[in-house]
Amino acid sequence: MQPGKKIYFASDFHLGVPSLESSLAREKKIIRWLDSIKHNAQELYLVGDIFDFWWEYKYTIPKGQTRLLGKIAEFTDNGIPVHFLTGNHDLWMKDYFVEELGVVVHHQPIKKTYNHISFFIGHGDGLGPGDEWYKFLKKCFKNPILIWCFNRLHPNLSFWIAKRSSKRSKKITGDSDKEFLGADNEWLMSFCKSELKKEHTDYFIFGHRHLPLDLKASESSRYINLGEWINYCTYAEFDGTILNLKKFEE
């Protein structure tokens, strides 16, 4: 890493919900955060569910969030690499961010090493034991035939279906994402421990869970969940030696 530089991680902005007004206020807060880190950011990782829904037609994308798109372009135009790891709400990302914004898009978890410190980075959906129903749904969502069929719908209809589905999902889960299940019952912690049996990783960084967490996966490994920006506004900062979970505008 470059001296004086840091690497930043954030996830689960869920821009677009629950209302236009609250989403816009949250987007402006995210822009303030990005402005506060751009002077020393070596790289930026957006770890999924940045949008509550994202779908790319050939000539159409969801409207809104233009401030964030412009700020991401500002980062890449100034030579700061931006990585986007797709989540369960924006897994249909194609080439718009790559071609228009210069972002590196990852559709699977990735492994990185900085200063001999290893990272496993992913959104976290579909990992670990249990949740077989969602894992089945994710296969359906990524099925090329079903994607082709959905693409045939008019954007007004397809975006309405997606937003309605997202609201229904939130009603079902309720406040369950705010509950800490205990280290032994956190499914992403179980995933971390299973991965550690294969090879050592210093930091596992995930989103999806919505609850900010900083837990020991072993004596020399940590599981970090980045939390979300509707309630917590948390992010992770790596200075080349230590990674810390922080809160913006506490």
C-alpha positions in Angstrom: 0.0 0.0 0.0 1.0 3.6 -0.6 2.2 5.5 2.5 -0.6 7.5 4.1 -3.3 5.8 2.1 -6.3 3.8 3.3 -8.7 1.3 1.8 -12.4 1.7 2.5 -15.3 -0.7 2.6 -19.1 0.0 2.8 -22.3 -1.9 1.9 -26.0 -1.9 2.0 -26.9 1.7 1.2 -30.2 0.4 -0.2 -30.8 3.7 -2.1 -34.3 4.0 -3.4 -36.2 3.0 -0.2 -38.2 3.6 1.9 -39.1 6.9 0.2 -37.7 9.4 -2.2 -37.1 11.9 0.5 -35.3 9.6 2.9 -33.3 8.0 0.2 -32.1 11.4 -1.1 -31.1 12.5 2.4 -29.2 9.2 2.8 -27.5 9.6 -0.6 -26.3 13.1 0.4 -24.9 11.7 3.6 -23.0 9.0 1.6 -21.6 11.8 -0.6 -20.4 13.6 2.4 -18.6 10.4 3.6 -17.0 9.9 0.2 -15.8 13.5 0.1 -14.3 13.0 3.6 -12.2 10.0 2.4 -11.3 10.8 -1.1 -8.0 12.6 -0.1 -6.5 9.5 1.3 -8.4 6.6 -0.4 -6.2 4.2 -2.2 -9.2 1.9 -3.1 -12.9 1.8 -2.4 -15.0 -1.4 -2.0 -18.8 -1.2 -2.4 -19.8 -4.6 -1.0 -23.3 -5.0 -2.4 -26.9 -3.8 -2.1 -25.8 -0.2 -2.8 -29.2 0.1 -4.5 -32.4 -1.5 -3.3 -32.9 -2.6 -6.9 -30.7 -2.4 -9.9 -31.5 -3.7 -13.4 -29.8 -2.9 -16.7 -31.7 -2.9 -19.9 -29.7 -2.2 -23.1 -30.6 1.5 -23.0 -32.3 1.9 -19.6 -31.2 1.9 -16.0 -33.2 2.8 -12.9 -33.5 6.6 -12.4 -32.2 8.3 -9.4 -28.9 8.1 -7.4 -27.2 10.4 -9.9 -25.1 12.1 -7.1 -23.6 8.7 -6.1 -22.9 7.8 -9.7 -21.2 11.1 -10.3 -19.1 10.8 -7.2 -18.0 7.2 -8.2 -17.0 8.6 -11.6 -15.0 11.3 -9.7 -13.1 8.7 -7.8 -12.2 6.6 -10.8 -11.4 9.7 -12.9 -8.9 10.6 -10.2 -7.2 7.2 -10.3 -8.9 5.7 -7.2 -10.0 2.1 -8.1 -13.6 1.4 -7.1 -14.7 -2.2 -6.7 -18.4 -3.2 -6.7 -19.4 -6.6 -5.4 -22.9 -7.4 -6.3 -25.5 -8.2 -3.6 -28.8 -9.8 -3.7 -30.6 -6.5 -4.6 -28.2 -5.6 -7.4 -26.9 -8.9 -8.7 -28.1 -8.1 -12.2 -25.4 -5.5 -12.8 -23.9 -5.9 -16.2 -21.5 -3.5 -18.0 -22.9 0.0 -17.3 -20.6 0.6 -14.2 -17.7 -0.8 -16.1 -18.0 1.2 -19.3 -19.5 4.4 -18.0 -17.9 4.7 -14.5 -14.7 2.6 -14.8 -15.7 0.4 -11.9 -14.5 -3.2 -11.4 -17.6 -5.3 -10.9 -17.3 -8.7 -9.1 -20.1 -11.2 -9.2 -18.5 -13.6 -6.7 -16.5 -13.1 -3.5 -12.9 -12.1 -4.0 -9.6 -12.6 -2.1 -7.1 -9.8 -1.8 -3.8 -9.3 0.0 -2.4 -5.9 1.1 0.9 -5.6 3.0 0.8 -9.4 3.5 -2.6 -9.2 5.2 -5.3 -11.3 3.5 -8.9 -10.4 2.9 -12.0 -12.4 1.9 -14.6 -9.9 0.6 -18.1 -10.6 -0.5 -21.7 -9.5 0.0 -22.5 -12.6 2.1 -25.8 -13.7 0.6 -26.1 -17.4 0.0 -23.0 -18.3 2.1 -22.9 -20.5 5.1 -25.3 -23.1 6.3 -29.1 -22.9 6.0 -31.4 -20.5 4.1 -31.9 -23.1 1.4 -35.0 -21.3 0.1 -33.0 -18.1 -0.7 -30.2 -20.2 -2.3 -32.8 -21.7 -4.6 -34.2 -18.3 -5.4 -30.8 -16.9 -6.2 -30.3 -19.7 -8.8 -33.6 -18.7 -10.3 -32.7 -15.0 -10.3 -29.4 -15.8 -12.1 -31.0 -18.2 -14.6 -30.3 -16.9 -18.2 -33.8 -17.9 -19.4 -35.6 -16.2 -16.6 -33.4 -13.1 -17.0 -34.3 -13.0 -20.7 -38.0 -13.2 -20.0 -37.8 -10.4 -17.4 -35.9 -8.3 -19.9 -38.9 -8.5 -22.3 -41.1 -6.6 -19.8 -41.5 -2.9 -20.0 -39.3 -1.1 -17.4 -42.3 0.5 -15.8 -43.7 -3.0 -15.1 -40.5 -4.8 -14.2 -39.3 -2.1 -11.8 -42.7 -2.0 -10.1 -42.6 -5.8 -9.7 -39.1 -5.6 -8.2 -39.9 -2.8 -5.8 -43.1 -4.6 -4.6 -41.1 -7.7 -4.1 -38.5 -5.9 -2.0 -41.2 -4.3 0.2 -42.7 -7.7 0.8 -39.4 -9.2 1.7 -38.8 -6.5 4.3 -42.2 -7.1 5.9 -41.3 -10.8 6.2 -37.9 -10.3 7.8 -39.0 -7.3 10.0 -36.5 -6.5 12.6 -34.7 -9.8 12.5 -31.6 -8.2 11.0 -31.1 -6.1 14.1 -30.8 -9.2 16.4 -27.4 -10.5 17.2 -27.8 -14.3 17.2 -24.6 -15.1 19.1 -21.3 -15.9 17.5 -22.0 -19.6 17.3 -25.3 -19.0 15.5 -24.3 -16.3 13.0 -24.3 -18.1 9.7 -21.5 -16.0 8.2 -19.3 -16.8 11.2 -19.9 -20.5 10.4 -18.8 -19.8 6.8 -15.7 -18.0 8.1 -14.7 -21.0 10.3 -15.2 -23.5 7.5 -13.0 -21.4 5.2 -10.3 -21.1 7.8 -10.1 -24.9 7.7 -8.9 -24.6 4.1 -6.6 -21.6 4.4 -5.9 -18.7 6.7 -7.5 -15.4 6.1 -6.9 -12.3 8.3 -10.1 -10.5 7.6 -13.5 -11.7 6.3 -15.5 -8.7 5.2 -19.3 -9.0 4.4 -22.4 -7.0 4.1 -26.0 -8.4 3.8 -26.4 -9.0 7.5 -27.2 -5.3 8.1 -25.9 -5.5 11.7 -22.4 -4.0 12.3 -20.3 -6.8 13.7 -16.6 -7.2 14.6 -16.0 -10.7 15.8 -13.1 -13.1 16.2 -13.3 -16.0 13.8 -10.1 -17.4 15.3 -7.3 -16.1 17.4 -5.7 -14.5 14.3 -8.8 -13.9 12.1 -11.7 -11.5 12.3 -15.2 -11.4 10.8 -16.4 -7.9 10.0 -19.9 -7.2 8.9 -20.2 -3.7 7.5 -23.8 -2.9 8.6 -26.2 -0.7 6.6 -26.7 3.0 6.1 -30.4 3.4 6.9 -29.8 3.1 10.7 -26.0 2.6 11.4 -24.0 4.4 8.7 -20.9 2.2 9.4 -17.9 1.4 7.2 -14.5 -0.3 7.5 -11.2 1.4 7.2 -7.8 -0.4 6.6 -4.7 1.7 7.1 -2.2 -0.9 5.9 -1.9 -2.6 9.3 -5.2 -2.7 11.1 -8.8 -2.7 9.9 -11.4 -0.8 12.0 -15.2 -0.6 11.8 -16.3 3.0 12.1 -19.4 5.1 12.1 -19.9 8.2 10.0 -21.2 11.4 11.6 -21.8 9.6 14.9 
